[in-house]
Amino acid sequence: MMLFSLSVFVLVAVLVLAVIAIAPAFWGSPWHPLRRQSIKKILEFSELKAGENFFELGSGDGRVSLSAVQDFGAKATGFEIDPIKVWLARWLARRANVSESAQFFRKNFFETDCSDADVVYLYLTHQAMDRLLPELKKQLKPSARIVCYRFCFRGQAPDKINADNNLFLYRMGKGNAMNAYS
């Protein structure tokens, strides 16, 4: 009987962890932790400067936002729907002593106001990005930049591309009008 109870507990625990790991994919993109070297390339490509506001939509454990603060002197805000990843990101920020400059919120990024962002970082699927783009165009200031990893905005011409690292940079520019492909 004891062995049966232990087996049921382990099975339930595994199922709960599987749901936690897989469920966020239905809201935007599955979680893929990045290597430090990739994060540095992304942030350099974004032209991030000290003091700028860096927004990460779908921030996972916050690695990119934490690097934006620690290595580039930016202020970072991460939005993540998974409460465990938000807790982990906040814990990592406290551990790195940057929780004043790197803040993480449990929030659906489709409901996020990005009007204060200088740089928005996205590692999302095409479907999530297509849904997000109209709101970003309305919200972002003309000087804002969007940097996308692996997936670009369909039908939009990036201002800068790093094909080796699958990076795409969009500048909001004139009245938040991004150039569409003809």
C-alpha positions as CSV (number, residue, x, y, z in Angstrom):
1,M,0.0,0.0,0.0
2,M,2.8,2.4,0.8
3,L,4.5,1.7,-2.5
4,F,1.2,2.4,-4.3
5,S,0.8,5.7,-2.6
6,L,4.3,6.7,-3.4
7,S,3.8,5.8,-7.0
8,V,0.6,7.8,-7.3
9,F,2.4,10.8,-5.6
10,V,5.3,10.6,-8.1
11,L,3.0,10.3,-11.1
12,V,0.9,13.3,-10.0
13,A,4.1,15.3,-9.4
14,V,5.5,14.4,-12.8
15,L,2.1,15.4,-14.5
16,V,2.0,18.7,-12.6
17,L,5.6,19.5,-13.7
18,A,4.8,18.5,-17.3
19,V,1.8,20.9,-17.4
20,I,3.9,23.7,-15.9
21,A,6.5,23.2,-18.5
22,I,4.2,22.8,-21.5
23,A,1.3,25.1,-20.8
24,P,3.1,28.4,-21.5
25,A,3.5,27.2,-25.1
26,F,-0.2,27.8,-25.6
27,W,0.2,31.5,-24.7
28,G,3.2,32.4,-26.9
29,S,6.2,30.2,-27.0
30,P,7.8,27.3,-25.1
31,W,10.6,28.2,-22.8
32,H,14.1,27.8,-24.2
33,P,16.9,29.0,-21.9
34,L,19.6,30.7,-23.8
35,R,23.4,30.5,-23.3
36,R,25.2,33.6,-21.9
37,Q,27.0,34.0,-25.2
38,S,23.8,34.2,-27.2
39,I,22.3,36.7,-24.7
40,K,25.3,39.0,-25.1
41,K,24.9,38.9,-28.9
42,I,21.2,39.7,-28.7
43,L,21.8,42.7,-26.4
44,E,24.7,44.0,-28.4
45,F,22.5,43.7,-31.6
46,S,19.7,45.6,-29.9
47,E,22.0,48.6,-29.5
48,L,21.0,48.7,-25.8
49,K,22.5,51.7,-23.9
50,A,22.9,52.3,-20.2
51,G,19.8,53.8,-18.6
52,E,17.4,52.6,-21.3
53,N,14.2,50.7,-20.5
54,F,14.5,47.1,-21.7
55,F,11.2,45.1,-21.8
56,E,11.3,41.3,-22.3
57,L,8.0,39.8,-23.3
58,G,7.9,36.1,-22.2
59,S,10.9,36.5,-19.9
60,G,11.2,32.9,-18.6
61,D,13.8,32.9,-15.8
62,G,14.8,36.4,-16.6
63,R,18.3,35.7,-18.0
64,V,18.2,38.2,-20.8
65,S,16.7,41.0,-18.6
66,L,19.3,40.3,-15.9
67,S,22.1,40.6,-18.4
68,A,20.6,43.8,-19.7
69,V,21.0,45.2,-16.2
70,Q,24.3,43.7,-15.2
71,D,26.2,44.0,-18.5
72,F,24.6,47.0,-20.1
73,G,23.4,49.2,-17.3
74,A,19.8,49.2,-18.5
75,K,16.6,49.0,-16.4
76,A,14.8,45.8,-17.2
77,T,11.2,44.7,-16.9
78,G,10.2,41.1,-17.7
79,F,6.7,39.8,-18.2
80,E,6.0,36.1,-17.9
81,I,2.8,34.2,-17.4
82,D,4.3,31.2,-15.6
83,P,4.4,31.9,-11.8
84,I,7.3,29.5,-11.2
85,K,9.5,31.2,-13.8
86,V,8.6,34.6,-12.4
87,W,9.5,33.5,-8.9
88,L,12.8,32.1,-10.2
89,A,13.6,35.4,-12.1
90,R,12.9,37.5,-9.0
91,W,15.1,35.1,-6.9
92,L,17.9,35.4,-9.4
93,A,17.6,39.2,-9.4
94,R,17.7,39.3,-5.6
95,R,20.7,37.0,-5.6
96,A,22.5,39.2,-8.1
97,N,21.6,42.3,-6.1
98,V,19.8,43.9,-9.0
99,S,16.1,43.6,-8.0
100,E,15.8,47.4,-8.0
101,S,16.7,47.6,-11.7
102,A,15.3,44.2,-12.9
103,Q,11.7,43.7,-12.1
104,F,9.5,40.7,-13.1
105,F,5.8,40.5,-13.3
106,R,3.4,37.6,-13.7
107,K,1.4,38.9,-16.6
108,N,0.2,37.9,-20.0
109,F,2.4,39.9,-22.4
110,F,-0.6,40.5,-24.7
111,E,-2.0,42.7,-22.0
112,T,1.2,44.6,-21.3
113,D,1.7,48.3,-21.9
114,C,5.1,48.8,-23.5
115,S,4.9,52.6,-24.0
116,D,7.9,53.1,-21.6
117,A,10.2,50.7,-23.5
118,D,13.3,51.8,-25.4
119,V,14.0,48.2,-26.4
120,V,11.5,45.3,-26.6
121,Y,13.0,41.8,-26.8
122,L,10.9,38.9,-28.3
123,Y,11.6,35.2,-28.6
124,L,8.2,34.1,-29.6
125,T,6.4,32.2,-32.3
126,H,5.2,33.8,-35.5
127,Q,1.6,33.5,-34.3
128,A,2.3,35.3,-31.0
129,M,4.3,38.0,-32.8
130,D,1.6,38.6,-35.4
131,R,-0.9,39.1,-32.6
132,L,1.4,41.4,-30.7
133,L,2.6,43.6,-33.5
134,P,-0.5,45.9,-33.9
135,E,-0.3,46.8,-30.2
136,L,3.4,47.4,-30.3
137,K,2.9,49.8,-33.2
138,K,0.3,51.7,-31.2
139,Q,2.3,51.8,-28.0
140,L,6.0,52.2,-28.7
141,K,7.6,55.6,-29.1
142,P,9.4,56.5,-32.3
143,S,12.8,55.9,-30.9
144,A,12.0,52.4,-29.7
145,R,13.6,49.3,-31.1
146,I,12.3,45.7,-31.2
147,V,14.8,42.9,-31.3
148,C,13.5,39.4,-32.3
149,Y,15.4,36.2,-31.9
150,R,14.8,33.3,-34.4
151,F,11.4,34.6,-35.6
152,C,10.8,37.9,-37.5
153,F,7.6,39.8,-38.0
154,R,6.0,38.3,-41.1
155,G,5.4,41.0,-43.8
156,Q,7.7,43.5,-42.1
157,A,11.1,44.5,-43.3
158,P,13.7,44.5,-40.5
159,D,16.1,47.5,-40.3
160,K,18.9,45.2,-39.4
161,I,19.5,41.5,-39.7
162,N,22.2,39.2,-38.3
163,A,21.5,36.0,-40.3
164,D,24.2,34.0,-38.5
165,N,22.4,34.4,-35.1
166,N,18.8,34.7,-36.4
167,L,18.4,38.2,-35.1
168,F,16.1,40.9,-36.5
169,L,16.0,44.5,-35.4
170,Y,13.0,46.8,-36.1
171,R,13.1,50.6,-35.4
172,M,9.8,52.2,-34.9
173,G,10.9,55.4,-36.6
174,K,8.5,57.7,-38.3
175,G,5.2,57.7,-36.4
176,N,5.7,54.1,-35.3
177,A,5.3,52.9,-39.0
178,M,7.4,49.9,-39.7
179,N,8.1,49.2,-43.3
180,A,6.1,46.4,-44.8
181,Y,7.4,44.2,-47.6
182,S,5.8,45.1,-50.9
